[in-house]
Amino acid sequence: MNLEYFIAKRLISGAEHKISISAPIIKIAIAAIALGLIMMLIAIATGAGLKIKIREKVAAFNGHIQIYNYDNNNSDVSVVPVSLDQDFYPKFNNVKDVAHIQAVATKAAVIRTEETFEGLIAKGVGKDYNWKVFEEYLVDGRLPDYKNELNNEVLLSAIIANRLQLKTGDTFYTIFFKEDAEQIPNQRNFKIVGIFDSGFEEIDQRYFMTDIRHLQRMNKWEENQIGNFEVFLDDFDAIEQKTLEIRANTMATLDSQNIQRKYGQIFEWIGLFDFNTRLIIGIMVIVGGINMITALLVLILERTQMIGILKALGSSNWSIRKVFLYNAAYLISIGLLWGNVIGLGIIWIQNTFKVFKFPNPKEYYVEYIPVSIDFVTVLLLNIGVLILCLLMLLLPSYIITRITPVKAIKFE
């Protein structure tokens, strides 16, 4: 058996260890490690959860990557049509990890009621549109059906519905302006079958969903002409690489752009979450390490006589230091155990019951605090905290080399 581990185990299991002077200090150190790990787990889970949720909302309305014709149009309105007769549609077989591709079109519109009006962008979608990513944002009514005959069903945001004092089942009058201002605008009557609320005000107050065939007819496009393609990926982290691959596997007349570029400010903002998380982890490791240093020094001073006896029996300084490092590793492990139980418990409760909510949801685009964490992250965090704390204890454990057997054994 490892001698140092055996001695450390006896010190830990001894009855005098629990009633010694160092007992309350050890408890404080364990509590500091546990509290630090709880804070780190929550910081990682909330940071990752918020990033994922915001990315999902932006992608739900835009896809991860858009493919469109090269033109000088800087607006969100489709001007130059794209043909559906592409090698990559309806499945992008030349690029891996593409989950779905769909055809859409957009057109400027003005919704008029008896009392007011609102300028919006009509987003036309068809039978290939993936409503699954949209279902969770539906707050009233149902999703429109564009798979069969052309109809006047639309999906309106809660923000616009409140402004125009409209509700599910109501109809409204819409004017679609043409590029040539002298031409007579197109007019349509639409029926609201559903109301959505993504919490993303920048998008909710700009778009309403309608059948793409309305826009094709108003623009005098053929059935195989659309505004642009929206591409959804399996792995968001590969978005830059996939953007380049898609650009390389499409015609020279087509360009592609991902949502990280289109909504640069939002993604720069959520990129700060990683910095904040790293900062919290660093601070918590330092606080936990300092508490463990204090506990270790107290343990060493309390066991000065034992250290002297071990040296007199021929034990080396490093061997004795290992005894106390084993002891410290045990205490750190106890703190990590409680930290994992409490921290992961809080994350599970929040993920299941949505207990904690943002005081101002508009600032974070979500009502409740989303959480997301995986086993590998938890494992690496625990190993990292254990190793860093032990490394911090190497220097203070050097005090053992300053203890001489003669003075230590006489110490009573």
C-alpha positions as semicolon CSV with decimal commas, in nm:
position;residue;x (nm);y (nm);z (nm)
1;M;0,000;0,000;0,000
2;N;0,110;0,358;-0,064
3;L;0,248;0,472;0,274
4;E;0,161;0,838;0,228
5;Y;-0,195;0,753;0,124
6;F;-0,229;0,517;0,424
7;I;-0,120;0,786;0,671
8;A;-0,347;1,047;0,509
9;K;-0,640;0,805;0,527
10;R;-0,579;0,743;0,899
11;L;-0,560;1,116;0,963
12;I;-0,891;1,170;0,785
13;S;-1,073;0,883;0,957
14;G;-0,933;0,954;1,303
15;A;-1,180;1,075;1,567
16;E;-0,946;1,353;1,679
17;H;-0,958;1,496;1,327
18;K;-1,327;1,582;1,372
19;I;-1,285;1,758;1,708
20;S;-0,952;1,928;1,640
21;I;-0,891;2,302;1,619
22;S;-0,871;2,277;1,241
23;A;-1,218;2,119;1,207
24;P;-1,415;2,444;1,155
25;I;-1,149;2,580;0,918
26;I;-1,165;2,259;0,714
27;K;-1,545;2,286;0,695
28;I;-1,516;2,643;0,571
29;A;-1,265;2,533;0,305
30;I;-1,494;2,252;0,188
31;A;-1,788;2,493;0,178
32;A;-1,580;2,740;-0,027
33;I;-1,492;2,471;-0,282
34;A;-1,857;2,359;-0,302
35;L;-1,989;2,714;-0,336
36;G;-1,727;2,797;-0,598
37;L;-1,817;2,492;-0,806
38;I;-2,189;2,576;-0,778
39;M;-2,119;2,926;-0,910
40;M;-1,903;2,788;-1,192
41;L;-2,163;2,530;-1,299
42;I;-2,442;2,789;-1,298
43;A;-2,227;3,040;-1,490
44;I;-2,140;2,782;-1,757
45;A;-2,496;2,648;-1,784
46;T;-2,666;2,989;-1,805
47;G;-2,407;3,132;-2,044
48;A;-2,429;2,833;-2,279
49;G;-2,807;2,814;-2,248
50;L;-2,856;3,181;-2,333
51;K;-2,622;3,158;-2,633
52;I;-2,801;2,851;-2,769
53;K;-3,147;3,003;-2,718
54;I;-3,062;3,331;-2,891
55;R;-2,895;3,148;-3,180
56;E;-3,202;2,927;-3,219
57;K;-3,432;3,229;-3,235
58;V;-3,224;3,409;-3,497
59;A;-3,194;3,089;-3,702
60;A;-3,568;3,018;-3,679
61;F;-3,640;3,332;-3,883
62;N;-3,337;3,329;-4,113
63;G;-3,185;2,984;-4,126
64;H;-2,815;2,953;-4,044
65;I;-2,703;3,049;-4,395
66;Q;-2,887;3,236;-4,674
67;I;-2,820;3,179;-5,046
68;Y;-2,928;3,457;-5,283
69;N;-2,844;3,627;-5,612
70;Y;-2,563;3,880;-5,632
71;D;-2,720;4,227;-5,648
72;N;-2,689;4,578;-5,506
73;N;-2,992;4,536;-5,284
74;N;-2,905;4,605;-4,918
75;S;-3,262;4,576;-4,789
76;D;-3,444;4,268;-4,659
77;V;-3,677;4,270;-4,959
78;S;-3,632;4,016;-5,241
79;V;-3,563;4,193;-5,571
80;V;-3,377;3,958;-5,806
81;P;-3,535;3,610;-5,806
82;V;-3,342;3,285;-5,770
83;S;-3,438;2,974;-5,962
84;L;-3,547;2,666;-5,769
85;D;-3,375;2,452;-6,033
86;Q;-3,051;2,413;-5,837
87;D;-2,835;2,106;-5,775
88;F;-2,845;2,171;-5,400
89;Y;-3,226;2,189;-5,375
90;P;-3,424;2,027;-5,214
91;K;-3,129;1,846;-5,053
92;F;-2,775;1,982;-5,028
93;N;-2,590;1,656;-5,092
94;N;-2,254;1,816;-5,175
95;V;-2,212;1,967;-4,827
96;K;-2,229;1,749;-4,516
97;D;-2,422;1,833;-4,199
98;V;-2,691;2,035;-4,379
99;A;-3,013;1,952;-4,194
100;H;-3,264;2,132;-4,414
101;I;-3,295;2,385;-4,698
102;Q;-3,606;2,587;-4,778
103;A;-3,717;2,852;-5,027
104;V;-3,852;3,191;-4,912
105;A;-3,921;3,540;-5,046
106;T;-3,983;3,881;-4,888
107;K;-4,176;4,191;-4,995
108;A;-4,246;4,528;-4,834
109;A;-4,606;4,576;-4,722
110;V;-4,833;4,809;-4,526
111;I;-5,108;4,665;-4,306
112;R;-5,408;4,894;-4,278
113;T;-5,693;4,888;-4,028
114;E;-5,975;5,134;-3,972
115;E;-5,775;5,318;-3,708
116;T;-5,405;5,281;-3,793
117;F;-5,144;5,121;-4,020
118;E;-4,806;4,949;-3,988
119;G;-4,520;4,901;-4,233
120;L;-4,383;4,545;-4,236
121;I;-4,209;4,286;-4,450
122;A;-4,416;3,993;-4,571
123;K;-4,213;3,674;-4,560
124;G;-4,346;3,422;-4,809
125;V;-4,289;3,055;-4,727
126;G;-4,401;2,737;-4,900
127;K;-4,465;2,369;-4,846
128;D;-4,093;2,305;-4,779
129;Y;-4,085;2,541;-4,480
130;N;-3,972;2,378;-4,155
131;W;-4,232;2,481;-3,897
132;K;-4,079;2,268;-3,622
133;V;-3,828;2,541;-3,532
134;F;-4,118;2,786;-3,515
135;E;-4,372;2,591;-3,309
136;E;-4,245;2,696;-2,965
137;Y;-4,299;3,064;-3,046
138;L;-4,669;3,018;-3,131
139;V;-4,872;3,177;-2,848
140;D;-5,221;3,167;-2,999
141;G;-5,406;2,993;-3,281
142;R;-5,235;2,750;-3,517
143;L;-4,971;2,739;-3,786
144;P;-5,085;2,823;-4,142
145;D;-5,117;2,553;-4,407
146;Y;-4,937;2,629;-4,733
147;K;-4,908;2,273;-4,864
148;N;-5,234;2,269;-5,056
149;E;-5,419;2,539;-5,250
150;L;-5,327;2,907;-5,224
151;N;-5,496;3,066;-4,923
152;N;-5,495;3,392;-4,725
153;E;-5,378;3,252;-4,392
154;V;-5,102;3,449;-4,218
155;L;-4,900;3,438;-3,899
156;L;-4,864;3,771;-3,718
157;S;-4,641;3,867;-3,424
158;A;-4,790;3,957;-3,086
159;I;-4,623;4,300;-3,100
160;I;-4,788;4,395;-3,430
161;A;-5,120;4,238;-3,329
162;N;-5,126;4,455;-3,015
163;R;-5,035;4,769;-3,207
164;L;-5,307;4,709;-3,465
165;Q;-5,554;4,572;-3,208
166;L;-5,592;4,248;-3,400
167;K;-5,642;3,892;-3,278
168;T;-5,661;3,539;-3,412
169;G;-5,949;3,507;-3,659
170;D;-5,941;3,872;-3,765
171;T;-5,878;3,983;-4,123
172;F;-5,676;4,284;-4,236
173;Y;-5,612;4,476;-4,554
174;T;-5,257;4,484;-4,694
175;I;-5,095;4,702;-4,959
176;F;-4,782;4,580;-5,144
177;F;-4,591;4,854;-5,321
178;K;-4,410;4,795;-5,647
179;E;-4,061;4,906;-5,746
180;D;-4,210;5,154;-5,990
181;A;-4,393;5,405;-5,771
182;E;-4,621;5,502;-6,060
183;Q;-4,769;5,152;-6,083
184;I;-5,080;5,062;-5,886
185;P;-4,991;4,873;-5,565
186;N;-5,109;4,517;-5,510
187;Q;-5,375;4,461;-5,249
188;R;-5,459;4,155;-5,042
189;N;-5,692;4,062;-4,756
190;F;-5,537;3,821;-4,508
191;K;-5,677;3,619;-4,218
192;I;-5,480;3,575;-3,896
193;V;-5,470;3,204;-3,803
194;G;-5,189;3,230;-3,548
195;I;-4,990;3,476;-3,338
196;F;-4,624;3,423;-3,250
197;D;-4,392;3,581;-2,995
198;S;-4,023;3,496;-3,015
199;G;-3,917;3,767;-2,770
200;F;-3,684;3,894;-3,042
201;E;-3,835;4,238;-3,089
202;E;-3,609;4,333;-3,381
203;I;-3,758;4,047;-3,583
204;D;-4,111;4,031;-3,440
205;Q;-4,188;4,390;-3,530
206;R;-4,062;4,352;-3,889
207;Y;-4,213;4,034;-4,033
208;F;-4,537;3,849;-4,083
209;M;-4,563;3,508;-4,253
210;T;-4,769;3,441;-4,565
211;D;-4,788;3,203;-4,861
212;I;-4,494;3,253;-5,097
213;R;-4,728;3,213;-5,396
214;H;-4,883;3,554;-5,319
215;L;-4,544;3,720;-5,355
216;Q;-4,459;3,523;-5,669
217;R;-4,778;3,642;-5,834
218;M;-4,734;4,005;-5,729
219;N;-4,372;4,006;-5,851
220;K;-4,479;3,827;-6,172
221;W;-4,234;3,546;-6,103
222;E;-4,261;3,192;-6,228
223;E;-4,349;2,908;-5,991
224;N;-3,984;2,805;-5,980
225;Q;-3,858;3,153;-5,881
226;I;-3,806;3,254;-5,518
227;G;-3,624;3,524;-5,321
228;N;-3,354;3,319;-5,150
229;F;-3,275;2,988;-4,983
230;E;-3,239;2,936;-4,608
231;V;-3,001;2,661;-4,498
232;F;-3,013;2,494;-4,155
233;L;-2,707;2,317;-4,016
234;D;-2,668;2,030;-3,769
235;D;-2,375;2,201;-3,595
236;F;-2,382;2,577;-3,541
237;D;-2,013;2,586;-3,441
238;A;-1,921;2,490;-3,800
239;I;-2,116;2,780;-3,952
240;E;-1,815;2,968;-4,092
241;Q;-1,666;2,658;-4,251
242;K;-2,004;2,552;-4,396
243;T;-2,059;2,902;-4,537
244;L;-1,736;2,869;-4,735
245;E;-1,827;2,515;-4,848
246;I;-2,173;2,627;-4,960
247;R;-2,027;2,922;-5,149
248;A;-1,785;2,686;-5,323
249;N;-2,065;2,445;-5,417
250;T;-2,308;2,697;-5,566
251;M;-2,316;2,885;-5,895
252;A;-2,091;3,187;-5,944
253;T;-2,400;3,409;-5,970
254;L;-2,506;3,314;-5,614
255;D;-2,373;3,448;-5,287
256;S;-2,414;3,320;-4,932
257;Q;-2,420;3,486;-4,592
258;N;-2,455;3,343;-4,243
259;I;-2,645;3,489;-3,950
260;Q;-2,323;3,563;-3,761
261;R;-2,239;3,820;-4,027
262;K;-2,594;3,944;-4,075
263;Y;-2,653;3,998;-3,703
264;G;-2,294;4,077;-3,607
265;Q;-2,376;4,297;-3,307
266;I;-2,594;4,032;-3,145
267;F;-2,331;3,759;-3,184
268;E;-2,055;3,988;-3,060
269;W;-2,268;4,053;-2,753
270;I;-2,335;3,685;-2,677
271;G;-1,963;3,619;-2,738
272;L;-1,900;3,819;-2,419
273;F;-2,075;3,544;-2,222
274;D;-1,766;3,323;-2,266
275;F;-1,541;3,593;-2,121
276;N;-1,773;3,643;-1,822
277;T;-1,786;3,268;-1,762
278;R;-1,406;3,237;-1,771
279;L;-1,376;3,532;-1,533
280;I;-1,616;3,374;-1,282
281;I;-1,433;3,040;-1,302
282;G;-1,098;3,211;-1,245
283;I;-1,223;3,405;-0,942
284;M;-1,390;3,100;-0,787
285;V;-1,079;2,884;-0,833
286;I;-0,864;3,150;-0,665
287;V;-1,110;3,189;-0,373
288;G;-1,135;2,812;-0,327
289;G;-0,757;2,773;-0,356
290;I;-0,690;3,040;-0,091
291;N;-0,930;2,871;0,150
292;M;-0,759;2,538;0,090
293;I;-0,416;2,696;0,148
294;T;-0,539;2,824;0,483
295;A;-0,677;2,483;0,575
296;L;-0,352;2,310;0,470
297;L;-0,134;2,544;0,675
298;V;-0,352;2,485;0,981
299;L;-0,332;2,109;0,927
300;I;0,048;2,125;0,900
301;L;0,086;2,337;1,214
302;E;-0,152;2,108;1,401
303;R;0,053;1,803;1,299
304;T;0,399;1,951;1,358
305;Q;0,491;1,683;1,612
306;M;0,386;1,405;1,375
307;I;0,596;1,564;1,099
308;G;0,899;1,566;1,330
309;I;0,851;1,199;1,418
310;L;0,817;1,099;1,053
311;K;1,137;1,289;0,969
312;A;1,317;1,123;1,258
313;L;1,208;0,786;1,120
314;G;1,364;0,872;0,784
315;S;1,074;1,009;0,582
316;S;1,169;1,261;0,314
317;N;1,019;1,608;0,291
318;W;0,836;1,519;-0,033
319;S;0,691;1,203;0,125
320;I;0,545;1,405;0,414
321;R;0,421;1,674;0,177
322;K;0,237;1,403;-0,018
323;V;0,055;1,300;0,301
324;F;-0,094;1,646;0,336
325;L;-0,160;1,682;-0,037
326;Y;-0,356;1,355;-0,025
327;N;-0,546;1,497;0,271
328;A;-0,616;1,820;0,079
329;A;-0,726;1,626;-0,232
330;Y;-0,977;1,440;-0,016
331;L;-1,116;1,765;0,124
332;I;-1,135;1,918;-0,224
333;S;-1,317;1,608;-0,350
334;I;-1,574;1,639;-0,071
335;G;-1,632;2,003;-0,171
336;L;-1,662;1,906;-0,538
337;L;-1,910;1,630;-0,454
338;W;-2,143;1,867;-0,269
339;G;-2,092;2,134;-0,532
340;N;-2,196;1,895;-0,810
341;V;-2,500;1,769;-0,620
342;I;-2,629;2,118;-0,538
343;G;-2,518;2,291;-0,861
344;L;-2,652;2,027;-1,101
345;G;-2,967;2,004;-0,889
346;I;-3,032;2,377;-0,933
347;I;-2,965;2,350;-1,309
348;W;-3,205;2,054;-1,338
349;I;-3,479;2,240;-1,147
350;Q;-3,438;2,547;-1,368
351;N;-3,437;2,342;-1,688
352;T;-3,749;2,150;-1,580
353;F;-3,962;2,411;-1,403
354;K;-3,825;2,745;-1,538
355;V;-3,820;2,889;-1,184
356;F;-3,588;3,186;-1,241
357;K;-3,688;3,452;-1,494
358;F;-3,529;3,770;-1,624
359;P;-3,669;4,091;-1,469
360;N;-3,660;4,250;-1,816
361;P;-3,694;3,974;-2,081
362;K;-3,659;4,219;-2,372
363;E;-3,292;4,280;-2,288
364;Y;-3,206;3,908;-2,319
365;Y;-3,469;3,804;-2,580
366;V;-3,600;3,528;-2,351
367;E;-3,845;3,528;-2,061
368;Y;-3,677;3,270;-1,839
369;I;-3,309;3,194;-1,778
370;P;-3,216;2,905;-2,012
371;V;-2,956;2,650;-1,901
372;S;-2,749;2,397;-2,090
373;I;-2,460;2,180;-1,976
374;D;-2,315;1,842;-2,074
375;F;-2,134;1,563;-1,894
376;V;-1,796;1,629;-2,059
377;T;-1,800;1,994;-1,946
378;V;-1,886;1,895;-1,589
379;L;-1,611;1,629;-1,585
380;L;-1,343;1,862;-1,724
381;L;-1,447;2,138;-1,482
382;N;-1,413;1,905;-1,181
383;I;-1,076;1,772;-1,295
384;G;-0,953;2,124;-1,370
385;V;-1,057;2,260;-1,028
386;L;-0,896;1,965;-0,848
387;I;-0,566;1,999;-1,037
388;L;-0,547;2,379;-1,007
389;C;-0,619;2,373;-0,633
390;L;-0,355;2,104;-0,574
391;L;-0,100;2,304;-0,776
392;M;-0,177;2,607;-0,560
393;L;-0,107;2,392;-0,251
394;L;0,240;2,282;-0,364
395;L;0,404;2,607;-0,256
396;P;0,253;2,635;0,095
397;S;0,328;2,267;0,156
398;Y;0,697;2,364;0,126
399;I;0,674;2,486;0,488
400;I;0,717;2,121;0,589
401;T;1,083;2,136;0,478
402;R;1,143;2,411;0,737
403;I;1,034;2,188;1,028
404;T;1,324;2,016;1,209
405;P;1,272;1,687;1,402
406;V;1,439;1,812;1,724
407;K;1,218;2,119;1,765
408;A;0,905;1,948;1,638
409;I;0,923;1,649;1,875
410;K;0,981;1,878;2,172
411;F;0,678;2,085;2,068
412;E;0,386;1,995;2,299
